[in-house]
Amino acid sequence: MVVVAIVLNNESSQNALVSSNRARALLLIADDVGENRIREFQLLSEAGGYEVINTVIQRRRPDTRYYLGIGKLSEVESLIDSFKPDVVITYHQLNPIQYVNLERRLRTRVMDRVLLILEIFGRRAGSKEAKLQIELTRLRLEIPRVREFIRLAKMGEQIGFYGGGEYAIEAYYRYMMRRIAHIRRELNAIKRRRESLVIRRKDYGLPQVALTGYTSAGKTTLFNRLTKENKYVDGKPFATLDTYSRLVNFNGVNAILTDTIGFIDDIPPLLIESFYATIAEVLNADLILFMLDVSDDYQEFSRKFVSSAKIFNDLGISRTSVLPILNKIDLTNGIDITDKLNLVESEFSNYVIISAKAGIGIDDLKNAIRSRLEPLIISKKREGSKE
């Protein structure tokens, strides 16, 4: 008892105790990815509640059978023997054959970055809709893997963690298909209710403003400042999963402001598709506030900017409906700010520089939003009078 008291009084030992209770993860990357993406992968793992014990990188394309080549795989087996990780996480999405082969070879739990993101989503989702969307995506990802397990079972092979026999696996497969059909019916009903809500908002003549951008850019911090709310903020990826909408007065113009989920690099279409509700908020918005972290170094800023711009292109969003917001100006040293501004100006005609946390430039932002919304309001009133 005395020893325990001494340990808990030591702050560093207490942190170590908390860390030791977390699941330990070994990360695998089979590609020549940049340091920023590697760091983002590590941060994602930490946001998922894992302690990263090591990151193994193979600078070549993923192997079709084991994700990593045989030589690098032997190195991973040695690390597993030494560190005994609870899970191995791969950067790329695994196909069914890679997934089964890795689990059988490494004899430990294997997951990919997509499932890691879904785990984070699952822990942070609050609404019924978000939880259903997460479950649907997880089931759709599992179906090809379960089919592979069934194939191996019919070949008479032992299939590791799914070793309950052919009947049990096929019964689970049938349950998955029924569950997917049920979830889709529920989500369609929620989607119809959401669409009717958007129509009612438009009937009231209130413009729709959506906050979007790369994850951890400060969207929810700005949302809290503009709405005087206190939504959850922790600086980690995907702190916001559910959409929040509030009425905000932008220096004389009322509008509905919606906080949305953040973008991230290399996110599979399946994940984007499963979160249609959040994307719908962006597509239905009269104005999109595109948040950027201007305190990032230029290479990181450019990567996130290009990635977000590509998502806008994929969604068919016009540049004229987007207002870039360069956030965290209080954290930048100003050395490479000109290069960042030039990059933004290459795609957009204007922008606003702020610090959502420190309150810098908020009034300028409200004025910029008002000037963008006023012509839309006048146009809608003219259309209404003609009718």
Secondary structure, DSSP 8 states (H G I E B T S, - for coil): -HHHHHHHHSHHHHHHHHHHTSEEEEEEEES---HHHHHHHHHHHHHTTEEEEEEEEESS--BTTTBS-HHHHHHHHHHHHHH--SEEEESS---HHHHHHHHHHH-SEEEEHHHHHHHHHHHH--SHHHHHHHHHHHHHHHHHHHHHHHHHHHTT---GGG-S-HHHHHHHHHHHHHHHHHHHHHHHHHHHHHHHHHHHHHHTT--EEEEEEBTTSSHHHHHHHHHT------SSTT---S-EEEEEEETTEEEEEEE---B-TT--HHHHHHTHHHHHHHHT-SEEEEEEETTS-HHHHHHHHHHHHHHHHHHT--GGGEEEEEE-GGG--SSSHHHHHHHHHTT-S--EE-BTTTTBTHHHHHHHHHHHHHHHHHHHHHHHHH-
